[in-house]
Amino acid sequence: MSIREKYSQIHMGVQVTITCYAEDREHGDAACRAAFARVAELDDVMSDYRPSSELRRLCARAGQGPVAISSDLFVVLNRAREVAELSGGAFDVTCGPIVRLWREARERRMVPSAEAIDEARGLTGFQMLVLVSDASTAELRLPGMLLDLGGIGKGYACDQAIVALARQGVARAMVEAGGDIAVSGPPPDHDGWKIGILGAADTLSLHNCGVSTSGDFEQHLDVGGRRFSHVIDPQTGLGLTSGVQATVVGPDAMTSDCLSKVCGMLGVEVAGPILERFGARVAALIGKASPAVP
């Protein structure tokens, strides 16, 4: 016999919600504390807001040679680099300078100038991120480079929360963070966790995988009758204006997180082979994944 527990905390700038089935309330409390502690630990690793984060310390060493990094940061950067190569740079975590530029633009409600965009683009390029697995090092070859893990970090954190729960003996859980969801074993007497997609009639029934939605449903800039998404096209330095919202199901949330951006940017036909390589699929082209717990 197990009971359903649900907990929420703010991490990584979003509400992180854990729903799980545990032996009793005490078991659920302890397991979720461990999971939230793991998410907080990863925020200290991957945040581009915190000056003391490992990511920011790495960026401060841009142009100064290889830097030893943690296994967590290496895993995320390695997957990001792999997806960048496969997508021809459509997904690129080195676009931090452009992301910051558009973050400021949303606050001022003004589109950045062409000159500012060109300057920011000059500090990007996934080829300038060099990883050495044997030494577990990362090198940013251009001084002034900045990394942004907003398109992959929350998915990884969801996955790691699932791992932390499993270590505490909780094998049936769902973790949601800002449109990224990771699920382990299904709820009792169900085939999977029910995931609703805004704008789509059907729901998904999923277990042991990740699902992510990317689009302009939350963060965007409306100027002159145009909507610029917070999702940036690294090739142009512009926020996407297509309005496409892609929901992708993958083997884990780190994968579905970054591939939802690739799918929304390149379209299903172009992105299809990339998704197939990772065992992922498109679940919807419009809508936001949201938990609908049985």
Secondary structure as the mmCIF struct_conf table of DSSP 4:
data_model
#
loop_
_struct_conf.conf_type_id
_struct_conf.id
_struct_conf.beg_label_comp_id
_struct_conf.beg_label_asym_id
_struct_conf.beg_label_seq_id
_struct_conf.end_label_comp_id
_struct_conf.end_label_asym_id
_struct_conf.end_label_seq_id
STRN STRN1 ILE A 3 HIS A 11
TURN_TY1_P TURN_TY1_P1 MET A 12 GLY A 13
STRN STRN2 VAL A 14 ALA A 22
BEND BEND1 GLU A 23 ASP A 24
HELX_RH_AL_P HELX_RH_AL_P1 ARG A 25 MET A 46
BEND BEND2 ASP A 48 TYR A 49
TURN_TY1_P TURN_TY1_P2 PRO A 51 SER A 52
BEND BEND3 SER A 53 SER A 53
HELX_RH_AL_P HELX_RH_AL_P2 GLU A 54 ALA A 60
TURN_TY1_P TURN_TY1_P3 ARG A 61 GLY A 63
BEND BEND4 GLN A 64 GLN A 64
STRN STRN3 VAL A 67 ALA A 68
HELX_RH_AL_P HELX_RH_AL_P3 SER A 71 LEU A 86
TURN_TY1_P TURN_TY1_P4 SER A 87 GLY A 89
BEND BEND5 ALA A 90 PHE A 91
TURN_TY1_P TURN_TY1_P5 VAL A 93 THR A 94
STRN STRN4 CYS A 95 CYS A 95
HELX_RH_AL_P HELX_RH_AL_P4 GLY A 96 ARG A 108
TURN_TY1_P TURN_TY1_P6 ARG A 109 ARG A 109
HELX_LH_PP_P HELX_LH_PP_P1 VAL A 111 SER A 113
HELX_RH_AL_P HELX_RH_AL_P5 ALA A 114 ARG A 121
TURN_TY1_P TURN_TY1_P7 GLY A 122 LEU A 123
HELX_RH_3T_P HELX_RH_3T_P1 PHE A 126 MET A 128
STRN STRN5 LEU A 129 VAL A 132
TURN_TY1_P TURN_TY1_P8 SER A 133 SER A 136
STRN STRN6 THR A 137 LEU A 140
BEND BEND6 LEU A 142 LEU A 142
TURN_TY1_P TURN_TY1_P9 PRO A 143 GLY A 144
STRN STRN7 LEU A 146 LEU A 146
TURN_TY1_P TURN_TY1_P10 GLY A 150 ILE A 152
HELX_RH_AL_P HELX_RH_AL_P6 GLY A 153 ARG A 167
TURN_TY1_P TURN_TY1_P11 GLN A 168 GLY A 169
BEND BEND7 ARG A 172 ARG A 172
STRN STRN8 ALA A 173 ALA A 177
TURN_TY1_P TURN_TY1_P12 GLY A 178 GLY A 179
STRN STRN9 ASP A 180 VAL A 183
BEND BEND8 GLY A 185 GLY A 185
HELX_LH_PP_P HELX_LH_PP_P2 PRO A 186 PRO A 187
TURN_TY1_P TURN_TY1_P13 PRO A 188 ASP A 189
BEND BEND9 HIS A 190 GLY A 192
STRN STRN10 TRP A 193 ILE A 197
TURN_TY1_P TURN_TY1_P14 LEU A 198 GLY A 199
BEND BEND10 ALA A 201 ASP A 202
STRN STRN11 THR A 203 LEU A 206
BEND BEND11 ASN A 208 ASN A 208
STRN STRN12 CYS A 209 SER A 214
BEND BEND12 GLY A 215 GLN A 219
STRN STRN13 HIS A 220 VAL A 223
TURN_TY1_P TURN_TY1_P15 GLY A 224 GLY A 225
STRN STRN14 ARG A 226 SER A 229
BEND BEND13 HIS A 230 VAL A 231
STRN STRN15 ILE A 232 ASP A 233
TURN_TY1_P TURN_TY1_P16 PRO A 234 GLY A 237
STRN STRN16 LEU A 238 GLY A 239
BEND BEND14 SER A 242 SER A 242
STRN STRN17 ALA A 246 GLY A 250
BEND BEND15 PRO A 251 ASP A 252
HELX_RH_AL_P HELX_RH_AL_P7 ALA A 253 LEU A 266
HELX_RH_AL_P HELX_RH_AL_P8 VAL A 268 ARG A 277
TURN_TY1_P TURN_TY1_P17 PHE A 278 GLY A 279
STRN STRN18 ARG A 281 ALA A 284
BEND BEND16 LEU A 285 ILE A 286
STRN STRN19 ALA A 289 PRO A 291
#
